[in-house]
Amino acid sequence: MSDFHVIPGAVIKDILDSHAHEMVRRIEQVYLQHHDGQTLNPDSYFLRFPQQPANRIIALPAALEGEDAVAGIKWISSFPGNVAQQKPRASAVVILNDRETGYPFACLEGAQISAVRTAASAASGAYWLNGQSLKAACAGFIGAGVIARTIARMLSVEGWDIGHAVVHDFDMASADALTGFIEDVDLCTARTGSLEQALAADLVIFATTAGEPYVKPPMAFRAGQVVLNISLRDIAPQLLLEANNLCDDVEHCMKANTSPHLAEQLTGDRAFMNGTLAGLIRGEVELDPEKPSIFSPFGLGVLDLALSKFIVDTALAESRGVAIESFFGETQRWN
């Protein structure tokens, strides 16, 4: 029976920061494993509260096969009202289970892991949808929270050459904070702007808490624009029908009234989907250059597990995990 360790948030932050340049490559590897059937990733489960419709807690169970085989679950809450109290919207834990015994062996603070895997996924999508180029004249950030901040940092780490950025958020304090952060991490110059100005960027990044589409016709994206639909519900389905559409897993993305799910309900089929990011990486998917390209990653639990396993291995090798003695009440079937 393995010992049980807790990996504190401060340790996780240090490991993620010191290995930031590896994150996109690690996420892409998991995408390819998932593409090749080397993962188990059942549906996420949404716990919703009828009296608090904006709030939810999501369970993402998953398992990785291969050399770093592990099972586990991310349990992540989203309470948008936290922001008004100057608290982060999301909080999470990740539990890892041994594949031989099923016993849990680690618990990690999961919000940072979730943000970094989301940002790495976004940066990968931006690169591949942008014709394997790290250059954009303008980036538009719609939503200025933790996820947008982490994406900006990841784009900087990956060496993106961006002329300038436009940040739009209902909360001007958040918008101003993100513009300052974008310049602090040397991504590019930045300013706040209107929704329309952000939507006009070459690289558009949605990172909001929107529950239903507000970017609707006659608004439109133009040919060659790269749109990262990270928050999944900002874009009207009609706009997806005029674009190249990629996601991380088609089946997973067609639920919970995401923009692709709404497009499926509107058309009755999934013909508007080009495929997955892994398929594009493998050269199995082609994009029409006369259309905008939209990446809508639903978020796969295996991504969180892969980063969590790496963090646990690194933390334990550096003696930075906290061992919880006598965590298991019984260590023998018969005493």
C-alpha positions in Angstrom: 0.0 0.0 0.0 1.4 3.4 -1.0 1.8 6.2 1.4 -0.6 9.1 1.0 0.8 12.5 0.3 -0.7 16.0 0.0 1.1 18.4 -2.4 0.5 22.0 -1.2 -0.5 24.7 -3.6 2.8 26.7 -3.1 4.8 23.6 -4.2 2.6 23.0 -7.2 3.0 26.7 -8.3 6.7 26.4 -8.0 6.9 23.2 -10.1 4.5 24.6 -12.7 6.4 27.8 -13.0 9.8 26.1 -13.2 8.6 23.7 -15.9 6.3 26.2 -17.7 8.2 25.6 -21.0 7.2 21.9 -21.0 3.5 22.3 -20.4 2.3 22.6 -24.0 4.3 19.6 -25.1 3.0 17.5 -22.2 -0.6 18.5 -23.0 -0.1 17.7 -26.7 1.3 14.3 -25.8 -1.8 13.5 -23.8 -4.1 14.6 -26.6 -2.3 12.2 -28.9 -2.6 9.4 -26.3 -6.3 10.1 -26.1 -6.5 10.1 -29.9 -4.8 6.7 -30.0 -7.2 5.2 -27.4 -4.7 5.1 -24.5 -6.9 6.9 -22.1 -10.2 6.4 -20.2 -12.2 9.6 -20.1 -15.9 9.1 -19.2 -18.3 12.0 -19.1 -17.9 14.8 -16.6 -20.6 15.0 -14.0 -22.1 18.4 -13.2 -23.5 19.0 -9.7 -25.8 22.1 -10.0 -27.7 24.0 -7.4 -31.3 24.9 -8.3 -31.3 28.0 -6.0 -27.8 29.0 -7.3 -27.9 28.4 -11.0 -24.6 30.2 -11.7 -22.7 27.8 -9.4 -21.6 24.3 -10.2 -19.1 21.6 -9.1 -17.8 19.3 -11.8 -16.3 15.8 -11.3 -13.9 14.7 -14.1 -12.8 11.0 -13.6 -10.1 9.7 -15.9 -7.3 7.2 -16.4 -4.1 7.2 -18.3 -2.5 4.0 -19.8 1.1 3.4 -20.6 4.3 4.1 -18.8 2.7 6.7 -16.5 -0.5 4.8 -15.9 -2.7 6.4 -13.2 -6.3 6.9 -12.4 -8.0 9.8 -10.6 -10.5 12.5 -10.5 -10.6 16.3 -10.5 -13.4 17.9 -8.4 -13.6 21.5 -9.4 -16.1 24.2 -8.4 -17.1 27.3 -10.2 -18.8 30.0 -8.1 -18.7 33.3 -10.0 -19.9 35.2 -7.0 -16.5 34.7 -5.4 -15.1 37.4 -7.7 -17.1 40.2 -6.0 -15.4 39.1 -2.7 -12.0 39.3 -4.3 -11.7 35.5 -4.3 -10.9 33.3 -7.3 -14.0 31.9 -9.0 -12.7 28.3 -9.2 -11.3 26.0 -6.6 -10.4 22.3 -7.0 -8.7 19.2 -5.7 -7.2 16.3 -7.7 -7.0 12.8 -6.3 -4.7 10.2 -7.8 -5.3 6.5 -7.5 -2.8 3.6 -7.9 -3.7 1.4 -10.9 -2.7 -1.8 -9.2 -4.6 -1.5 -5.9 -7.0 1.4 -6.5 -5.8 3.1 -3.4 -5.5 6.9 -3.5 -1.9 8.0 -3.1 -2.0 11.8 -3.5 -4.2 14.8 -3.1 -3.3 18.0 -4.9 -4.6 21.6 -4.9 -6.2 21.5 -8.4 -7.1 25.0 -9.5 -3.6 25.9 -10.6 -3.3 22.6 -12.4 -6.6 23.2 -14.2 -5.7 26.7 -15.2 -2.3 25.7 -16.6 -3.7 22.7 -18.5 -6.4 25.0 -20.0 -3.8 27.6 -20.9 -1.5 25.0 -22.5 -4.4 23.6 -24.4 -5.3 27.1 -25.6 -1.7 27.8 -26.7 -1.5 24.5 -28.6 -4.8 25.2 -30.3 -3.6 28.7 -31.2 -0.4 27.4 -32.8 -1.9 24.7 -34.8 -5.0 26.6 -36.0 -2.7 29.5 -36.9 -0.8 27.4 -39.4 2.0 26.4 -37.0 2.9 30.1 -36.5 3.6 31.9 -33.3 2.7 35.3 -34.8 -0.4 37.5 -34.6 -0.8 41.2 -35.2 -3.4 41.5 -32.5 -4.8 39.3 -29.7 -8.2 40.0 -28.2 -8.9 38.8 -24.7 -12.6 38.6 -23.8 -12.8 38.0 -20.1 -10.0 39.0 -17.8 -9.9 36.5 -15.0 -7.4 33.8 -13.9 -7.8 31.7 -17.1 -7.1 34.7 -19.4 -4.1 35.6 -17.2 -2.7 32.1 -17.4 -3.2 31.9 -21.2 -1.4 35.2 -21.6 1.5 33.9 -19.5 1.6 30.6 -21.6 1.6 32.5 -24.9 4.6 34.5 -23.6 6.4 31.4 -22.4 5.8 29.8 -25.9 7.4 32.9 -27.5 4.5 34.3 -29.3 5.1 37.5 -31.4 2.0 39.6 -30.9 1.8 43.2 -32.0 -0.7 44.3 -29.3 -3.6 43.1 -27.3 -7.1 44.4 -26.6 -8.7 43.3 -23.3 -12.5 43.5 -22.8 -14.3 42.7 -19.5 -17.4 44.1 -17.8 -15.3 44.7 -14.7 -12.8 47.5 -15.6 -10.6 46.7 -12.6 -10.1 43.2 -14.0 -9.5 44.5 -17.5 -6.9 47.0 -16.3 -5.2 44.3 -14.2 -4.9 42.0 -17.2 -3.6 44.7 -19.5 -0.9 45.4 -17.0 -0.1 41.7 -16.6 0.2 41.2 -20.3 2.8 43.9 -20.5 4.6 42.6 -17.3 5.1 39.2 -18.8 6.5 40.8 -22.0 3.8 39.3 -24.3 3.0 42.6 -26.0 1.6 46.1 -25.4 -2.0 46.0 -24.2 -5.0 48.3 -23.8 -8.7 47.9 -22.8 -11.3 48.1 -25.4 -14.9 47.3 -26.5 -16.2 43.8 -27.3 -16.2 44.7 -31.0 -12.5 45.8 -30.9 -11.5 42.5 -29.1 -13.5 40.5 -31.7 -11.6 42.1 -34.5 -8.3 40.7 -33.4 -6.4 38.0 -35.4 -6.4 35.8 -32.3 -9.5 36.0 -30.2 -9.6 34.4 -26.7 -12.9 33.8 -24.9 -12.4 33.2 -21.1 -15.6 34.3 -19.5 -18.3 32.8 -17.3 -21.1 33.4 -19.9 -23.9 30.9 -19.7 -25.3 31.5 -23.1 -24.2 33.1 -26.4 -24.0 36.9 -26.8 -21.7 37.0 -29.9 -24.5 36.6 -32.5 -25.2 37.6 -36.1 -24.8 40.2 -37.6 -21.5 39.8 -35.7 -19.1 37.5 -37.6 -15.6 36.3 -37.7 -13.5 36.7 -40.8 -11.4 34.3 -42.9 -8.2 33.3 -41.2 -9.2 34.5 -37.7 -8.2 32.1 -34.9 -10.8 31.9 -32.1 -10.1 30.1 -28.9 -13.6 29.3 -27.5 -12.2 28.4 -24.0 -15.3 29.3 -22.1 -17.4 27.4 -24.6 -20.7 29.3 -24.5 -20.0 32.8 -25.8 -20.6 32.2 -29.5 -23.9 31.7 -31.2 -24.2 28.4 -33.1 -24.8 30.2 -36.4 -21.3 31.5 -36.3 -19.8 28.1 -35.9 -21.6 26.9 -39.0 -19.5 29.4 -41.0 -16.2 28.3 -39.5 -13.7 25.5 -39.3 -14.4 23.8 -35.9 -12.1 21.7 -33.8 -12.4 20.5 -30.2 -10.5 18.1 -27.9 -13.1 15.3 -28.1 -16.2 15.6 -30.2 -18.5 13.5 -28.0 -17.5 15.3 -24.9 -18.1 18.7 -26.4 -21.6 17.9 -27.4 -23.2 18.5 -24.1 -24.1 21.1 -21.5 -25.2 23.7 -24.1 -21.8 24.5 -25.3 -21.7 26.4 -28.6 -20.9 23.2 -30.5 -23.8 21.5 -28.7 -26.2 24.3 -29.7 -24.9 24.0 -33.3 -25.7 20.2 -33.2 -29.2 20.9 -31.9 -29.7 23.6 -34.5 -28.6 21.4 -37.5 -29.4 17.9 -36.2 -25.9 16.6 -37.0 -22.2 17.1 -36.4 -21.2 17.7 -40.0 -19.9 21.2 -39.0 -17.1 19.7 -36.9 -13.8 19.2 -38.7 -12.4 17.0 -36.0 -10.0 17.2 -33.0 -6.8 19.1 -32.3 -5.0 15.8 -32.1 -6.3 15.0 -35.6 -5.0 18.3 -36.9 -1.6 17.6 -35.3 -1.5 14.2 -36.9 -2.3 15.7 -40.3 -5.7 14.0 -40.5 -7.7 17.2 -40.5 -7.7 20.0 -43.1 -8.8 23.6 -42.5 -10.5 25.8 -45.1 -8.3 29.0 -45.3 -11.4 30.9 -46.5 -13.0 30.4 -43.1 -12.2 31.4 -39.5 -11.1 28.6 -37.3 -12.7 28.0 -33.8 -11.2 25.7 -31.1 -13.7 24.6 -28.5 -11.9 22.4 -25.9 -14.4 20.9 -23.4 -11.6 20.0 -21.1 -10.4 16.4 -20.5 -9.8 15.0 -17.1 -6.8 13.1 -18.5 -5.0 16.4 -19.0 -5.3 17.2 -15.3 -4.1 13.7 -14.3 -1.1 13.9 -16.5 0.1 17.2 -15.0 -0.8 16.0 -11.5 1.2 12.8 -11.9 4.2 14.8 -13.1 3.8 17.2 -10.2 3.6 14.3 -7.6 6.6 12.6 -9.1 8.6 15.8 -9.0 7.5 16.8 -5.5 8.3 13.4 -4.0 11.7 13.3 -5.7 12.5 16.6 -4.2 11.0 15.6 -0.8 8.4 18.4 -1.0 5.2 16.3 -0.5 3.5 16.2 2.9 3.1 12.6 4.1 -0.2 11.9 6.0 0.6 9.2 8.5 -2.2 6.7 9.3 -4.4 8.1 6.5 -5.9 4.7 5.9 -7.8 3.4 8.9 -7.0 -0.3 8.1 -3.9 -1.6 6.4 -4.7 -5.3 6.7 -7.9 -7.0 5.6 -7.8 -9.1 8.9 -6.0 -7.8 11.9 
